[in-house]
Amino acid sequence: MTDRTAKLKSKPSGSGRASRRPSMGSLSKINLSSKSEAVAKEEGSPADHATGDLVLTVKVIGAKGIKGAKGDRVSSFVRVQFADFDYKESSVVTDNANPQFEYLHEQAFHIDEALIDTFANDRLHITLIESLPKEKTAVLGEGELRLFSPFLKYQPRDPNNPDEIPPPPPLSFRTTVPINYVNPRLLGKDDDPNRAVPELDVEVSLSKHLIPPETVDNGTFMTFKVDDFLPVPDEWTLKEGNEKDINSNMYIYTLNFSMPAETTTDRLISIRGGTLVTSDAPVLTDPTLTAPQPIMLPKPGTAFQGAVAGGLNDEVKTSGLSAEGETQPIVAIPSTPERVERVIAGENVKKISWSRQHLVWLPTEALVRLRERVRAKQPLEMEFTRELQPRFGHVVDTLLSRYRARVTIDLSSLLFPRVMGMKGRWPAEGYDSPGSQPSDGMTALHARNTAVASSTMTLDSQQAQTKKGKAYDPHLYKNLGTTLGLEFVVERPLLDKKKLQPITKSVTDFIPRRVMPAQMIFEKRSKRADSNYAAQLQEIVKRLVKEYEGIFAGEEDSKGAVVSTDATGEQQRRKRFFFHLNKSGTYFSLKEQLKTSVVEIVRERFRHKTPFASKQELQLFMSEVYVYLVDKMHEQINNIIQHKESAFTDAHVQTAADFATMKQHADDAEQDMLPELAASYHQQRIAKFEDSTQAWFDYACFALRNNMAAKGEECLRQILSTNPKHIPSLLAYGAFCCIYERFEEARVYLVTAVELQPRYILGLTLLGLYYDVIGEEEESENLITEATRLQKATLPPDASSIYMSLAEFLIHVHAGQLAERALSQEILNTQPRVAPYLLLSKLELQRSNFKLAEEHLSDALKIHQDEPNVWASIGHLQYIRQQWEQAQMSYETVLSLSQEPINIALVYVRLGTIYLNKANADGRLDGNMARMAKSMFLRASSVSPTSASWLGVGRACLVMHNYDEAEDALAEANVLNNRHADVWAYLALLNLKLNRQFEANQCIGQALRLGVKNAGVLSVVGQEFLQKDDRRAASECLRMCLEIDPTNSSFREAFAQAVDSSASERQSVLRL
């Protein structure tokens, strides 16, 4: 046995094995000699595994259907080798076509990243050898077995039960390995139906798992698939290797690069096996078609197909997946025009080709280091080099350094959400080209290869190079336009993601119960009636005072005499005043104004519900009501007289909650792109709180933001006419005047604001920016310096800069040019940050300049690729532009990030709206989409409950026919905002579904009074009324639908059916 083995090692018996499979030295090596130890154990030897902590056991049980030189009478043995480690051979089984070897082969290893890579990439080789007379041997065939899937393919966690660790792969398996014969003619003719298929019965096992199951989720495999390296120098030929021709095909080509490791800082990876080939396939030459492109995360539950989205080159492009698994763009800033492929076909192109992909295991620490490198924008550098085939190992490659190349790969796109790899072509350059320096991880590799090259270069060979003109050319590959085609993918995106926890609660769990005792309800209503009565009395007193002043003050001015104050004069003035009130109709107007509040007091405070038994009882009741009303009137008048400073202040101005609620309703309407409704809320707020400067200022800012400059200016002037010391109005109006180049007027307002509050940082900064606009540089610098000093002295270090605070205020009042100037200063004076570009995008969105808004968001993504506020802004922009699929992907990206944006509730509401529209598209109900929509709206309601969020919950429940929860949700929406027309319309629809026709009529009437503009819900409500045979209500709803969308034929048909006209009348309606 020992002699045979020695002969096999010295002479492979001419079996052709070397031509079928490269020698062991040419296979993929990852420094196993320095990092992994293997100790082979012969059959029957004691299993002493002290040198390793993992044992690989290979048991070759037997073979069947083999044939040798003499047919079925074949003496054979097997040789077992894993990767590049030492091989061992079994005993010979004589004269048996189905030998039972029962050979056991063991190897012990030390587990590290290199060993895991070896199991992932290399194969287990089992060679079947025939034993011939005179101690000769011949290789019959070979079988290969890959160990990656059996031992390293871990199941993903169940998303419904993420805490449970899935079962690890088994530690052993048994399989049959087909034998690829060197000489297939030994098996018989190809068309012989009885031709046997030889195979080996093999059992493989491990003593422990290569990767512990509890830590496998913390690491990932990175797969490198090298396509080709082309074009190559013309002097490289495909001639058969010849040691006399240094350019003949006697080389193997390798890619070397460094990757982070867990035990050390870096480890070197080598992808070997590149060969020089020729191809006449079309070759892409358009760089826009071969630019690196991101590979996106596939839809959960589907196999990865390497779907590639639009390229990330000079533009920022990422992609997502639709519900059907198709690749959809999340954001494309700006959009790429349609391109036409340009190819070169029909030419024989020489290139270096690799036939296998290479896997690299990145454990936890290595993955952390890789993220840090990508965030620091450290590129991945690959070294392309060649080495002689083993049979030409004695030849000296005098051109080794000349043909070395470097390929630099930017990995920054791996930090984009959903991006899990890149695919494309990267340019190559000379390894020692001017200005190029190897990265830290490649320094050792560079030194090693330089030493090897110098040691193999003799003086004669160097002189020969010079004579032949083969001196080193650093621009060789650049002049050729050589590129490396590569695809690399990680199993999971590098970007850390936060899992979205499912919601298990129902609507009632989120709505606080409002259980109020009957007595408390009575007291509340009574107090409200008293408050309304007092407010009406106050308004009447105000009107009476104005009327009195209008009569007697005018008389005093015209005659220039003082009015008599004696009793006679007082009586005369009283008679004249009463006469004036009756004659002018003011008395009856005031009485009607007071009547409503009196009725409310009678109903809510006295609560008399039964008929009076007699006139005396009626008279007694009226006396009680009269006494109570008179007492309250005297109390209110006395209060006015005693507190003259607050005599004419609206009673509701103290209700801060109502004041803030109306502002919130206005902001929500503006956010939902309903400017008319928002303006109505602002106007109602001013009407109710007419003495509130803040209400006027909020309306002024709203008007300026929505291109109503004249109205905004009018509001600011109104504020300053009543309160000239209101600092925000002074600053806003000064900025307004500056925008319209009324510089002198602007200076007055801004200087006045600074004089009133000399230490107000915002005022100082705005005045300094104003002086910069008009060219007063010295004054501007002094004010900015003072503002900066106050900022450092009074505010924490992490506070917004003076320019950022000013830009936010200027955008709030829509002073766009000044805001742009402030943000340009911020960008120039600070490190790249996302916040300025977000504000610029917000400003362009106010201007309806969507293209520029996209560009600013693109700049923000280049700075911070996983900033949730940027992705939320991208989604909002796409939502406004009605790009529903892209907006959905952007919002889903926001929810996958580890941090939340500022206004996460708006993201939930808008994503829920998109889901809900999809759930009810084309008249077919998608239950899954409806549940997802409900979940989003519930999340919004739990974060920031608004009328819109609860309306969304109610709509989703209506779609799913869950009427109980729909009623609760719509009732909550109505509580939060009883002026929301759509809420009333959906309440009408719900009541119709529940056969409450009277309540439905009340609800739809309220919706129409509030000016509902949702034609979709009006149409559905109208159809429901029509089914209930309530044609009057149906016609009102459908008439409003026609007013909103006059061109809709279905609305016309439904309206014609509702009015129940004759055939001719109906046709005339349809022709309108």
Secondary structure, DSSP 8 states (H G I E B T S, - for coil): -HHHHHHHHH--TT-SHHHHS--GGGS---SHHHH---EEE-TTS----TT-SEEEEEEEEEEES--BTTBT---EEEEEEETTS--EE---B-S-SS----EEEEEEE--SHHHHHHHHH-EEEEEEEEEETTTEEEEEEEEEEE-HHHHH------TTSTTS------SEEEEEEE-EESSGGGG--TT-TT----EEEEEEEESS-SS-TTTGGG-EEEEEEEEEEE---TT---SB-BTTBTTSB-EEEEEEEEEE-SSSSEEEEEEEEEEEEEE-S-EE--HHHHS-EEEE---TTS-----B-S--SSSEEEEEE-TTS-EEEEEEES--------EE-S--EEEEE--SEEEEEE-HHHHHHHHHHHHTT--EEEEEEEEE-GGGTTS--TTTTTT-EEEEE--GGGGSTTEEEEEEEEEEEETT-TT----GGGHHHHHHHHHHHHHH--HHHHHHHHHHT----TTHHHHHT-EEEEEEEESS-SS-B---------HHHHS------HHHHHHHHHHHHHHHHHHHHHHHHHHHHHHHHHHHHHHHHHH------SHHHHHHHHHHHHHHHHHHTHHHHHHHHHHHHHHHHIIIII---S--SSHHHHHHHHHHHHHHHHHHHHHHHHHHHH-GGGTTS-GGGG-HHHHHHHHHHHHHHHHTT-HHHHHHHHHHHHHHSTT-HHHHHHHHHHHHHTT-HHHHHHHHHHHHHH-TT-HHHHHHHHHHHHHTT-HHHHHHHHHHHHHH-TT-HHHHHHHHHHHHHTT-HHHHHHHHHHHHHHHHHHS-TTS--HHHHHHHHHHHTT-HHHHHHHHHHHHHHS---SHHHHHHHHHHHHTT-HHHHHHHHHHHHHH-TT-HHHHHHHHHHHHHTT-HHHHHHHHHHHHHBSS--TTHHHHHHHHHHHHHHHHTGGG---HHHHHHHHHHHHHHHHHS--HHHHHHHHHHHHHTT-HHHHHHHHHHHHHH-TT-HHHHHHHHHHHHHTT-HHHHHHHHHHHHHTT---HHHHHHHHHHHHHTT-HHHHHHHHHHHHHH-TT-HHHHHHHHHHHT--HHHHHHHHT-
